[in-house]
Amino acid sequence: MDASLRLFINQYLGVVLATLMPVILIAFLSIPFSLGGHPGDARPATATATWHLT
């Protein structure tokens, strides 16, 4: 593999990973935190929501 191609691939993958990290962090940390749990998890019957997201 050519050295310039290897450099391009390394830079490309670095940009892709740097772009995906904030998206992953928001999707798997912020959204479940604001919902009070992961979507699809069973909630206790006594749990009440004080606000609605829509």
Beta strands, then each sheet from edge to edge (+ up, - down):
end
